[in-house]
């Protein structure tokens, strides 16, 4: 009776569970095949919820659905559902819980979170198919590395920081559409993000001219890439953009400059000190760049033959012929730059703009 109360609390019957993903009702008799729920992501969670269908997002997060890792599960039948994890595993199981507080409850669990002996996207030996489920995985997704869901890219991964959001400077960050193939540049760990499964791993990816961080949870068929701390340009940009929205420099940044270096404006005021955010960003990558006024910095690169035209790539320092002091920004990629705003004593905050916001563009230089 406990099993019927569990199913009824969700959708009234096992047949309705299957209807949620387009299958007929699974056989209610168990197969005798017993396996365990496992922490495949090796994260800090202690258990997992039974799903109401073959989709990680089809879930009721309550005690009637929750089981700790190690809980024994009896397979009833298998099916193809939405993909889960870095191996794009679409295999799912309709199961009866065989141990623990919700023993005899029935529901769905992704194959990724079981210790079944089969490889990803293979049926478990001896397990019948659920009703009219197809015998092979759907072939609607591309080959190679791609995104399982549309994502607006981020330029840093601490989502509690304004500069790591998806809307900066009154603009929406660029979006990479679902099923778009991407190339992976590097990884970094940051805030948790959930799409099917939770992870704090992020990848800097590129799709055509669009690039930025997306959660590993949406990246399918992942490839090996180095840590982003080893990519000086990405690291400089993601450090600098975390100063988005600031009017005054935080204490660690303030200490990088002598008090006279902020003159004539107030000590620590970003406005009127446009070379400082690029300096802070590149210093985090272990590269020291010129601290002087923007036009002097531009000339030092120009005299070395290091100025380029066109859209500045991520991390590049971009220059503009504005007033006698010039203007300097750091590129985030996608034609966007982090920039100070206003002159000394204006008290205005750093923001993000297209590099085309200034008509008198001088070009860009890559410090390293």
Order of alpha helices (4+ residues) and beta strands (2+ residues): alpha-alpha-beta-beta-beta-beta-beta-beta-beta-beta-beta-beta-beta-beta-beta-beta-beta-beta-alpha-alpha-alpha-alpha-beta-beta-beta-beta-beta
